[in-house]
Amino acid sequence: MIAAIKPAGSNTRGLLAYLYSLGTHDQHFDPHIVAAFATLGMPDPGRDENATLTQLARHLDEPVRLRNSEFGRKVTDHVWHCPVRAAPEDRHLTDTEWGEIAQRIVEAASIAPPGDDLACRWIAVRHADDHIHILATTVREDGRRPKLHDSGIRVGDACRRIEKDYGLRRLKKGDRTGTRAPTQAEMHKASRLGWEQTSRQWLEDRVRAAIPHVTDTEELLAYLAADDITVKPRRGPSGDLLGYALGRPGDLNKDGEQIFHPGGKLAPDLTLPKLRARLETTRPEEHPTARRTHPATAWHRATSALDTLHTEITNGEDSARAQAHIAALGELLEATAQQAPAQLQAELRAASRAFARAQRSQIRAENRAAHTLRTAARDIAHTATGPDGSTLAALVAALVWAAIIAGRWHEARGHAHQADAAHQAVQHLQAATDQALSPQLTALEHRSSGDKTRSTLARDVRAVVPDHADRILTDPAWPALTTLLTDAEARGHHPHQLLKEAAAQRELATARQPARVLITRIQHTARNPITNHRAEAARSRTTQAMPPPRSPQPDGLPSTRASLPTDLGRRSRR
């Protein structure tokens, strides 16, 4: 059940006209009052043919008129409107049940506290099977205004209890970190202009896409302005940046003026103070453009940074550090989506968009703790070329495990919305992993190892991960894993040790295809050959024993040093 409190209005009669109308698409039928502050003498145009909307509006506005006549400052924001809607799969509720629900909601909102005879006037109108509208005038009978601060939270809590009591679909409790849902006007405007997203959604995506590329808020605004976004900074007398608002190209009001949206209206974590704390945690001397990181190194460094994420999030009780790493994980996911090959971008961008909700919670992040992960994201954002297939598959597989860890962390703390967002991201990341790994598996399977080698490697698997050995050996990717281990052994690695390290970095109980998980991990850890120290020592001894090479001389010419007279050589040394 969703109760959406609308912004305060000033026209009681106008809202009543909508509630008792047929609707824009004739979706309203039989509008009538199911509950009210008082039943005696209440005009109901839906049940009494002699009652009018004007009479009902005057009846509700009476305390407002009395207050305005007694005080010089008039009340103009007195119309409180709250639609309450059941889920599509919920059972049909009777008028009596809707009336009880309306009573509980106005009590929770402090519109009409229990036992308060001087509370605000209100009615609940039903004009459809699945929802009602509660209208109240926010001036009490004694002339005072009700205390409506945080009424949305209290109403939401009341809805969760109502769902339980009436056997309705139970939604998750909000925590004030979600983005505002698009309004009907925003959605209609986007549809009219042929936009897939509303302006606020579009701008939020652009800001999140810019974050991995910048190191401070001034640079962020410049980056957005270069992307044809209209930027409206708010500065103090000293020139310091105090806030910002953004405008989407083509998003104009009726007078042809640009419509601006403050950062805090795009998402709670995109306010200027939160962006400043999040961005200005990378030391300037470590900016990726200054380090000139090699593209391949950047992708490998990102995978290595994710290897420590499990420890950072799950070990200890420092929630602020864990929250910081989850926020930085979202930046790494966004950077990866931008730089990945075209065939993977759809799934990776969907994963990044879903994970944005998991990046923020009520826990304040200690952003400096995630310096390494955030730097890895910026390195990838500044690379000019993408990774090779195995490197990309290893990183995306590591992102899957990281998103799983983040979801578990949120679940353990009751962050239901964030946990759901992380699970949605995992699904998209798993699809991207399958796409990235498919060419690698095909190439490895074409070079399948012999039966004797497979038998030896199977014994290693049973020795290292006995609990998951059967699943690994029956995984369709097992032949590819044997080829990979054989190649690694040829480069000096020990298959037993590689399996042990890979199993320690990612638990296999929840893995859909454990052999694939091991492949991506081993591709990362075994990418370089093992140094043969004996061979290196022998090579060093051989190099030291050899005389230094002499510069070749032209045919027929003696060496310059040999042709110098002895006394000339002595004079030069003086």
DOVOZA-988637 format. One record per residue (C-alpha): chain; x, y, z. Coordinates in steps of 0.1 Angstrom, whole numbers, plus 5000, padded with zeros to 4 digits. Example, Ala and Ser with C-alpha at 12.3 -4.5 7.8 and 13.67 -1.06 7.14 Angstrom:
  unit     u     v     w
     A  5123  4955  5078
     A  5137  4989  5071
***
This chain:
  unit     u     v     w
     A  5000  5000  5000
     A  5014  5034  4990
     A  5003  5067  5005
     A  5018  5096  4985
     A  5015  5130  5003
     A  5013  5157  4976
     A  5027  5193  4979
     A  5004  5216  4998
     A  4977  5233  4977
     A  4954  5263  4981
     A  4922  5254  4962
     A  4900  5230  4980
     A  4871  5234  4955
     A  4895  5226  4926
     A  4907  5194  4942
     A  4872  5183  4950
     A  4862  5189  4913
     A  4889  5164  4903
     A  4879  5138  4929
     A  4843  5138  4919
     A  4850  5139  4881
     A  4852  5110  4857
     A  4889  5115  4854
     A  4910  5123  4823
     A  4903  5089  4808
     A  4869  5081  4824
     A  4887  5059  4850
     A  4867  5073  4879
     A  4833  5058  4888
     A  4809  5063  4917
     A  4829  5089  4937
     A  4817  5091  4973
     A  4830  5097  5008
     A  4840  5066  5028
     A  4853  5084  5059
     A  4854  5120  5073
     A  4862  5140  5104
     A  4824  5140  5112
     A  4796  5122  5095
     A  4767  5144  5106
     A  4759  5172  5083
     A  4786  5163  5058
     A  4775  5172  5023
     A  4785  5144  4999
     A  4778  5152  4962
     A  4783  5115  4953
     A  4754  5104  4975
     A  4732  5135  4979
     A  4720  5150  4947
     A  4713  5183  4965
     A  4748  5186  4978
     A  4773  5206  4958
     A  4811  5207  4956
     A  4810  5243  4967
     A  4791  5234  4999
     A  4816  5207  5007
     A  4846  5230  5001
     A  4831  5257  5024
     A  4825  5231  5050
     A  4861  5219  5050
     A  4875  5254  5047
     A  4856  5269  5076
     A  4885  5269  5101
     A  4907  5284  5074
     A  4883  5313  5068
     A  4880  5320  5106
     A  4918  5321  5110
     A  4923  5343  5080
     A  4897  5368  5093
     A  4913  5370  5127
     A  4950  5372  5117
     A  4965  5396  5092
     A  4987  5369  5076
     A  4965  5346  5055
     A  4970  5309  5052
     A  4972  5299  5015
     A  4989  5264  5017
     A  4961  5247  5036
     A  4951  5218  5013
     A  4966  5185  5023
     A  4962  5157  4997
     A  4972  5121  5001
     A  4962  5094  4976
     A  4963  5059  4991
     A  4966  5030  4967
     A  4966  4992  4971
     A  4987  4969  4951
     A  4972  4954  4919
     A  4973  4919  4934
     A  4956  4929  4967
     A  4921  4918  4974
     A  4891  4941  4970
     A  4886  4963  5000
     A  4852  4974  5011
     A  4841  5010  5018
     A  4843  5002  5056
     A  4878  4989  5053
     A  4889  5019  5033
     A  4873  5042  5058
     A  4893  5025  5086
     A  4925  5028  5066
     A  4919  5065  5060
     A  4913  5070  5098
     A  4946  5054  5106
     A  4965  5075  5081
     A  4952  5109  5092
     A  4960  5099  5128
     A  4996  5089  5118
     A  5000  5122  5099
     A  4988  5143  5129
     A  4960  5156  5108
     A  4935  5141  5133
     A  4953  5126  5163
     A  4933  5101  5183
     A  4909  5118  5208
     A  4916  5153  5195
     A  4882  5170  5191
     A  4899  5202  5177
     A  4918  5185  5149
     A  4917  5194  5112
     A  4888  5187  5090
     A  4892  5159  5064
     A  4874  5135  5041
     A  4883  5104  5022
     A  4868  5100  4987
     A  4867  5067  4969
     A  4863  5068  4931
     A  4879  5035  4921
     A  4883  5000  4934
     A  4920  5002  4943
     A  4925  5036  4959
     A  4911  5065  4979
     A  4920  5102  4982
     A  4923  5119  5016
     A  4918  5157  5015
     A  4923  5178  5046
     A  4925  5215  5054
     A  4955  5221  5077
     A  4940  5246  5101
     A  4927  5231  5133
     A  4894  5241  5149
     A  4913  5262  5175
     A  4931  5281  5147
     A  4965  5264  5151
     A  4984  5246  5124
     A  4991  5208  5128
     A  5026  5195  5132
     A  5032  5178  5099
     A  5070  5175  5100
     A  5081  5140  5090
     A  5045  5131  5084
     A  5055  5111  5053
     A  5076  5087  5075
     A  5049  5082  5100
     A  5023  5076  5072
     A  5047  5051  5056
     A  5051  5032  5089
     A  5013  5032  5093
     A  5009  5017  5058
     A  5034  4989  5067
     A  5012  4980  5097
     A  4980  4983  5077
     A  4994  4958  5051
     A  5001  4933  5079
     A  4967  4938  5096
     A  4946  4935  5064
     A  4967  4908  5047
     A  4978  4930  5018
     A  5011  4929  4999
     A  5038  4940  5023
     A  5062  4966  5010
     A  5096  4974  5024
     A  5101  5003  5048
     A  5117  5034  5034
     A  5147  5051  5049
     A  5146  5085  5032
     A  5175  5077  5009
     A  5155  5069  4978
     A  5150  5092  4949
     A  5116  5109  4944
     A  5093  5091  4920
     A  5086  5109  4888
     A  5054  5129  4889
     A  5026  5124  4863
     A  5035  5158  4848
     A  5071  5148  4844
     A  5062  5115  4828
     A  5037  5131  4804
     A  5062  5157  4794
     A  5089  5131  4787
     A  5064  5111  4766
     A  5053  5142  4747
     A  5089  5151  4739
     A  5099  5115  4730
     A  5123  5111  4759
     A  5128  5077  4775
     A  5136  5092  4809
     A  5123  5122  4828
     A  5146  5152  4832
     A  5155  5143  4868
     A  5163  5107  4859
     A  5184  5118  4828
     A  5204  5143  4848
     A  5210  5119  4877
     A  5225  5094  4852
     A  5247  5121  4837
     A  5260  5132  4871
     A  5268  5096  4881
     A  5285  5090  4848
     A  5307  5121  4853
     A  5318  5112  4889
     A  5346  5087  4879
     A  5362  5113  4856
     A  5366  5142  4881
     A  5383  5149  4914
     A  5364  5179  4928
     A  5330  5196  4925
     A  5343  5225  4903
     A  5357  5199  4879
     A  5324  5181  4880
     A  5304  5211  4870
     A  5328  5219  4842
     A  5326  5183  4829
     A  5288  5185  4829
     A  5288  5219  4811
     A  5310  5204  4785
     A  5284  5177  4780
     A  5258  5203  4770
     A  5241  5204  4803
     A  5231  5238  4816
     A  5248  5244  4849
     A  5236  5269  4874
     A  5261  5272  4903
     A  5252  5291  4935
     A  5282  5310  4950
     A  5288  5330  4981
     A  5303  5366  4981
     A  5338  5350  4982
     A  5331  5330  4951
     A  5329  5297  4970
     A  5305  5272  4955
     A  5275  5268  4978
     A  5252  5247  4956
     A  5243  5238  4921
     A  5213  5231  4898
     A  5213  5215  4864
     A  5191  5219  4834
     A  5184  5194  4806
     A  5186  5207  4770
     A  5151  5213  4757
     A  5135  5211  4792
     A  5117  5245  4792
     A  5087  5259  4811
     A  5057  5276  4795
     A  5076  5309  4791
     A  5104  5292  4772
     A  5128  5294  4802
     A  5152  5266  4812
     A  5140  5244  4841
     A  5166  5237  4867
     A  5168  5208  4892
     A  5190  5211  4923
     A  5214  5182  4929
     A  5196  5171  4961
     A  5164  5167  4941
     A  5181  5143  4917
     A  5192  5120  4944
     A  5200  5123  4982
     A  5237  5115  4976
     A  5241  5141  4949
     A  5239  5172  4971
     A  5270  5195  4970
     A  5283  5186  5005
     A  5280  5149  4998
     A  5296  5151  4964
     A  5324  5172  4979
     A  5331  5147  5006
     A  5330  5119  4981
     A  5351  5134  4953
     A  5378  5152  4972
     A  5394  5121  4987
     A  5419  5114  4960
     A  5453  5131  4964
     A  5460  5154  4935
     A  5494  5138  4928
     A  5477  5105  4923
     A  5453  5117  4896
     A  5452  5090  4868
     A  5463  5115  4841
     A  5494  5123  4861
     A  5503  5087  4866
     A  5497  5078  4829
     A  5485  5043  4840
     A  5489  5017  4813
     A  5454  5005  4802
     A  5460  4969  4810
     A  5474  4978  4844
     A  5443  4998  4852
     A  5420  4969  4846
     A  5441  4945  4866
     A  5445  4969  4894
     A  5407  4972  4896
     A  5403  4934  4899
     A  5430  4933  4926
     A  5412  4961  4945
     A  5380  4941  4945
     A  5399  4911  4960
     A  5401  4930  4993
     A  5365  4941  4993
     A  5352  4911  5012
     A  5375  4918  5041
     A  5367  4956  5041
     A  5330  4950  5042
     A  5324  4919  5062
     A  5352  4921  5088
     A  5349  4944  5118
     A  5321  4966  5129
     A  5332  4997  5110
     A  5300  5004  5090
     A  5313  5038  5078
     A  5342  5021  5060
     A  5320  4995  5045
     A  5295  5021  5033
     A  5324  5040  5017
     A  5336  5009  4998
     A  5300  5002  4985
     A  5297  5037  4972
     A  5331  5035  4955
     A  5320  5001  4941
     A  5292  5019  4923
     A  5317  5043  4907
     A  5339  5014  4895
     A  5308  4997  4880
     A  5299  5029  4862
     A  5335  5034  4849
     A  5335  4998  4837
     A  5302  5002  4819
     A  5316  5032  4800
     A  5348  5016  4789
     A  5335  4981  4782
     A  5330  4968  4746
     A  5297  4977  4730
     A  5282  4942  4733
     A  5284  4944  4771
     A  5274  4980  4777
     A  5237  4974  4779
     A  5239  4949  4808
     A  5267  4968  4826
     A  5248  5001  4824
     A  5216  4985  4837
     A  5237  4970  4865
     A  5252  5004  4873
     A  5218  5021  4872
     A  5203  4995  4896
     A  5233  4996  4920
     A  5230  5034  4924
     A  5202  5027  4950
     A  5226  5004  4969
     A  5253  5030  4971
     A  5236  5051  4998
     A  5220  5044  5031
     A  5216  5062  5064
     A  5251  5052  5074
     A  5275  5081  5068
     A  5305  5069  5047
     A  5341  5074  5056
     A  5350  5082  5020
     A  5388  5082  5025
     A  5387  5046  5035
     A  5378  5036  4999
     A  5406  5056  4983
     A  5421  5025  4965
     A  5388  5014  4950
     A  5379  5049  4939
     A  5413  5055  4923
     A  5409  5022  4904
     A  5376  5035  4890
     A  5392  5068  4879
     A  5421  5049  4863
     A  5396  5029  4842
     A  5376  5060  4833
     A  5407  5076  4819
     A  5420  5046  4799
     A  5420  5051  4761
     A  5415  5015  4752
     A  5395  4986  4766
     A  5409  4954  4781
     A  5414  4920  4765
     A  5387  4894  4768
     A  5401  4875  4798
     A  5409  4906  4817
     A  5374  4920  4812
     A  5358  4887  4822
     A  5379  4886  4854
     A  5368  4921  4863
     A  5331  4916  4856
     A  5331  4883  4875
     A  5348  4901  4905
     A  5321  4928  4903
     A  5294  4900  4906
     A  5310  4888  4938
     A  5314  4924  4951
     A  5277  4931  4944
     A  5267  4899  4962
     A  5288  4910  4993
     A  5272  4945  4992
     A  5237  4930  4991
     A  5245  4907  5021
     A  5258  4936  5040
     A  5227  4956  5034
     A  5205  4926  5043
     A  5222  4922  5076
     A  5214  4958  5085
     A  5178  4957  5074
     A  5184  4979  5043
     A  5157  4962  5023
     A  5157  4986  4993
     A  5195  4986  4990
     A  5197  4949  4992
     A  5171  4945  4964
     A  5190  4970  4943
     A  5222  4950  4948
     A  5204  4918  4938
     A  5191  4934  4906
     A  5226  4945  4898
     A  5239  4910  4903
     A  5215  4896  4877
     A  5227  4921  4851
     A  5264  4915  4860
     A  5259  4877  4857
     A  5245  4882  4822
     A  5275  4904  4813
     A  5299  4879  4827
     A  5284  4851  4806
     A  5288  4873  4775
     A  5324  4883  4783
     A  5334  4847  4792
     A  5318  4829  4763
     A  5346  4835  4737
     A  5372  4826  4763
     A  5355  4793  4770
     A  5352  4785  4734
     A  5389  4790  4728
     A  5399  4770  4758
     A  5376  4741  4750
     A  5391  4738  4715
     A  5424  4730  4731
     A  5411  4704  4756
     A  5436  4686  4777
     A  5442  4649  4776
     A  5424  4623  4798
     A  5455  4618  4820
     A  5459  4655  4826
     A  5422  4659  4834
     A  5424  4630  4859
     A  5454  4646  4877
     A  5436  4680  4878
     A  5404  4663  4891
     A  5424  4649  4920
     A  5437  4685  4927
     A  5401  4698  4927
     A  5389  4671  4951
     A  5418  4678  4974
     A  5413  4716  4974
     A  5375  4720  4974
     A  5361  4686  4983
     A  5326  4701  4992
     A  5322  4715  4957
     A  5343  4690  4936
     A  5313  4672  4921
     A  5297  4705  4909
     A  5330  4717  4894
     A  5337  4684  4876
     A  5302  4682  4862
     A  5302  4719  4852
     A  5301  4723  4813
     A  5331  4746  4818
     A  5353  4719  4834
     A  5372  4711  4801
     A  5380  4748  4797
     A  5393  4749  4833
     A  5416  4720  4827
     A  5431  4737  4797
     A  5436  4769  4816
     A  5453  4751  4845
     A  5475  4732  4820
     A  5486  4765  4804
     A  5493  4781  4838
     A  5514  4751  4848
     A  5535  4756  4816
     A  5542  4791  4828
     A  5555  4778  4861
     A  5524  4779  4883
     A  5512  4750  4904
     A  5475  4741  4896
     A  5469  4730  4932
     A  5480  4763  4946
     A  5460  4783  4919
     A  5429  4764  4928
     A  5434  4770  4965
     A  5439  4807  4960
     A  5409  4810  4937
     A  5386  4791  4961
     A  5397  4814  4990
     A  5389  4846  4971
     A  5353  4837  4962
     A  5331  4812  4981
     A  5316  4787  4957
     A  5284  4777  4976
     A  5263  4804  4959
     A  5281  4802  4925
     A  5258  4792  4896
     A  5287  4776  4877
     A  5317  4771  4900
     A  5341  4761  4872
     A  5335  4794  4855
     A  5341  4813  4887
     A  5375  4795  4891
     A  5383  4803  4855
     A  5379  4840  4859
     A  5399  4840  4891
     A  5427  4819  4877
     A  5429  4840  4846
     A  5436  4870  4868
     A  5461  4854  4892
     A  5480  4833  4867
     A  5483  4860  4840
     A  5521  4864  4845
     A  5547  4836  4843
     A  5564  4825  4875
     A  5600  4835  4877
     A  5625  4805  4877
     A  5650  4816  4903
     A  5676  4790  4893
     A  5675  4800  4857
     A  5678  4837  4867
     A  5708  4829  4889
     A  5725  4810  4861
     A  5718  4837  4836
     A  5733  4863  4860
     A  5765  4842  4865
     A  5769  4838  4828
     A  5765  4875  4822
     A  5791  4884  4848
     A  5817  4860  4834
     A  5815  4874  4799
     A  5840  4902  4790
     A  5824  4935  4781
     A  5817  4939  4744
     A  5841  4960  4724
     A  5828  4986  4699
     A  5832  4974  4664
     A  5858  4994  4643
     A  5857  5001  4606
     A  5877  4977  4584
     A  5913  4986  4581
     A  5914  5011  4610
     A  5932  5003  4643
     A  5916  5008  4676
     A  5917  5044  4688
     A  5930  5034  4723
     A  5956  5011  4708
     A  5969  5038  4684
     A  5975  5064  4712
     A  6012  5068  4720
     A  6021  5059  4756
     A  6033  5093  4765
     A  6002  5109  4751
     A  5981  5086  4773
     A  6001  5097  4803
     A  5997  5134  4794
     A  5960  5130  4791
     A  5957  5115  4826
     A  5976  5144  4841
***
